[in-house]
Amino acid sequence: MLYKQKKALFANATGRVLDVGSGVGPTFKYLVDEASQEDNNNNSANRVTSVVSIEPNPFMQEELKRAAAAVKDKYDVTIIQKTIGQAIKDGDIENGTFDTVICNLVLCSIPEPEKILNEIQQLLKPGGKFLFIEHVVSKTGWSAFQSAINPLWNYIGDGCSLIRHTDETVANMSGWSSANITEIPRKKYIELRHVNGICIKE
């Protein structure tokens, strides 16, 4: 789903990366340079040097570890089985230490998204990049239907919300030197809006 868009977006990731809500690790493959991927002798330096993976769900861990093992020759992966807030509290991750923070379709389901977004910004180095792709509430009459089914969707979708304005929330945050957020063109008759964003910390 959205493979081309994710590949283009996450090609902007560099250095030390924080992957928030890694799930089973689908983002890892996008962080391997094509030149590095083709170099069997591992002589090409990868643009991403290390990844810290935040994933509290215990049922994701086995597949997540397999995904990390698949890229171990390209960059190091550290898996933290905690929420981002708990990882900060415990000192596992520190403010101002990441070149890139990634959210791949997770801001729809995390509790207190505004709080998490502020924490993400603080974790970035000055000039660091926040890369995200997310579905957001429709701008058409379809939003009324989304609101009506959202309680059920939230229940069966592990906390996923159909009615968040994540694009506006991120754009209205102070602390970015730039925030380039765009809507992804969707196929006809599909009303689920997706956006992606590249935000640079001041």
N, C-alpha and C positions, 0 to 999 in steps of 0.2 A: 504493500500500500504506500503510495506516494514515494516510490523508490527514487525516481529522478530528482524530485524536489529535495529529498533528504540528502542525496548524494551531493548535490550542488551546495546546499546549505552547510553541511558538516565538513565540506572541503575547506571551510574557513577556520576550522579548529586548528590550534597550534599549541606547542609547549605542553605544560602540565594542565590536564583537563579534568574537570569534575563532571561526571555523568549522574544527574539527579533522577532517581527512579529508574534504574537500569533495566528492571524486569529480567528477562532472560538474556540480555546483552545484544539486542538487535543493532544497536548503534555502533558497536565495536568495529564492524566491517567497514563502516564509512570513514573511519579514522586511520585507515591504512592507505598510504600513497600508492597510486598505480605503479609508479616507477619502483617503489620499494617492494610492492607485491610481486612484480615480475623479476626482481633480483633474487635469485635463489641463493646467491652467496652472501646476501644480507649486507652488501657494500653500500647501499643507498640509505642515507639517513632519513628516517620518517619524520614528517613535520610535527607529529604528536610524539612526545617523549615518554609520557606516562599518563595513566588514567586512574582516578579514584572513583570507584563505582559505589553509589549509595543505593542500597536496596534492602528494605527491612523485611520484605515478605519471605518467610522461610521456605515456602513452596517454590520459589524461583531459584533458589541457591544452586541446585545441582546443575541445571542448564546454564545458569550464569557462569559458573566455574568452567564449564566446557567451552563456552564462548570466549572466556578470557584465555584459556589454554590455546585456543586456535590462533590468537594474535601475539602470543608471548615472544615470538622472534622479532616482532616489529616494535612493540612498546610494552612497558610494565603495567600490569593492572593490579590495583589493590581493592579488594571488595570489603565494604563496611556494611554489616547487616544491622543497620540502624536507620532511623529517620534522620533527615538532615539536621533538624534541631538538636537531636540527641547527640549526633556526631560532633556538632559544634560545642555543646555543653561538656562533652567528655574530652575535648581537646584533640579529637582525631583529625579534624580539619581546622585551619586557622584563617582568619581574615587576611585578605591581601596576598594570597599565596597561589592563586590560580590564573593562568593565562586565558583560559576558556572555561565557561560553564555551559553545559548542554541540558536541554529539557526536550525529550522526544515523546510528545503526546502523553505528558504526565500532569500538566498544570490543570487539567480538567478534573482531576480526582484527588489531589492533595488537599488536606484541610488547611484553612487559613492561607490561601494563595498569596495575599498581599504581604503577609509576614514572611513567607518563604522567599518571595521575590526580593524583598529588602535584604534578607540574609544572603541570597545569591549575589546581589550587588556588592555587599561588603566582602564577600569571599574573593572577589576578583581583584587582581592587581590594577592600578591605574592604567588605563589603555586596554584593559582586558575585554574580552568579547563574551557576550551572552547570546547564545544561539538557541532558538526555540522554534518548534513547529507544533501547532495546536488547533483543535477544532473549537469554534466559538459560536455564540448564538446567532441565528439567522437575522438578517436585516429586513426580511419580508414578513408577510402574515404567517409564515411557517413557524415563527417564533412562538406564537400562541399555542400551537400544537406541541412544540418542544417543552414549553412551560407545563402543559397539562400532563405530559407523560414523564416529566423529569423525576418525580418521586419514585416511580417504579424503575425507571432507568438507573437512577442512583443506587437503588437496592440491588438490582441484578448485575450492575456494572461495576461493583466494587468501589462505589463512591463517585463514579464518573458523573459529571454534570453537563447537561446540554445547553445550559443557559448562562454560562460565564462570558464576561466581556474581557477576556485575557489580553486581547490586542490593545484595548483602550487602557487597561490597568497598567500595562508595561509602558505604553507610550506616554502616559501622564506622570510617570515616576520622575522625580528629580534625580540628578546624579549621572545622567547619560550625557556624553558629549554629542552623541548621535543615536537615533533610534529609527532604523529602517524596517518598517513592518509592512508586509504586502499580503494581499489576499491571493490565494492559489486558485487559478481558474478551475472550476468544477465541471464535471460532465452534466449534460442536459438531464433534467429531472432529479438531480441529486441536490438536496437543499442543505446538506451539512457543510457549513463554511469552514475552510481551513486557512490558517494564516501562518506565515513564517516571519522570523525577525532576526536581525543582526543589530545588537545594541552594544555600543562602546562606552565603557566607564570613563568618566572624567579623570 
